[in-house]
Amino acid sequence: MTHDEKLRDQFLRAEHSTEADAAPRIEVSEHDGNVRVDIADTAAVRPGPGPGMTEADEADEAEQAD
């Protein structure tokens, strides 16, 4: 098995797990020798306050004001 196949297998081994649990959550790219790690747009779970939390609502309002 490849590393990616082993990783997917580990995510799907848990009880009640789904394919969404094994979906990639980060995107890694390299530009001019620098490695960049970004949260994937399709990630179900993202860092930071979630929708409905005061901090998230304030951040959304600030973005829309710009």
C-alpha distance (Angstrom), angle and dihedral (degrees) to the residues before:
residue distance angle dihedral
M1 . . .
T2 3.79 . .
H3 3.80 121.9 .
D4 3.83 91.0 -103.0
E5 3.81 91.7 49.8
K6 3.81 91.4 50.2
L7 3.80 91.3 48.7
R8 3.83 91.9 49.7
D9 3.80 89.7 48.1
Q10 3.81 90.9 53.7
F11 3.81 92.6 50.5
L12 3.81 92.0 49.4
R13 3.80 94.8 45.8
A14 3.80 94.4 78.8
E15 3.79 119.2 94.8
H16 3.84 113.7 -93.4
S17 3.83 92.0 10.2
T18 3.80 119.9 150.8
E19 3.80 136.8 -163.0
A20 3.82 87.9 -95.2
D21 3.82 88.3 64.9
A22 3.80 89.5 59.9
A23 3.81 95.0 45.9
P24 3.81 116.3 117.8
R25 3.81 113.2 -95.3
I26 3.79 99.0 -174.2
E27 3.79 137.6 45.8
V28 3.80 118.5 -146.7
S29 3.78 121.5 -161.5
E30 3.78 135.4 168.3
H31 3.80 124.5 -144.5
D32 3.80 123.4 176.8
G33 3.80 91.5 -19.4
N34 3.81 94.1 -49.4
V35 3.79 119.3 117.1
R36 3.80 117.0 -142.9
V37 3.81 123.2 -165.8
D38 3.82 116.9 -164.6
I39 3.79 132.1 178.1
A40 3.81 107.6 -108.4
D41 3.81 116.2 -113.2
T42 3.79 87.5 -129.9
A43 3.83 94.5 53.8
A44 3.79 111.0 125.9
V45 3.78 92.1 -152.1
R46 3.79 121.5 44.6
P47 3.81 131.6 -177.4
G48 3.77 119.5 -103.5
P49 3.79 133.5 37.6
G50 3.76 115.9 -24.4
P51 3.81 130.2 -129.7
G52 3.78 112.8 -65.2
M53 3.79 94.4 27.6
T54 3.80 116.4 119.4
E55 3.81 93.7 -121.5
A56 3.81 92.2 52.1
D57 3.80 93.3 47.4
E58 3.82 91.5 50.5
A59 3.81 91.4 48.9
D60 3.82 91.2 50.6
E61 3.80 91.3 50.3
A62 3.81 91.4 49.4
E63 3.83 91.0 50.5
Q64 3.80 92.1 50.5
A65 3.83 91.2 49.2
D66 3.83 91.3 58.3
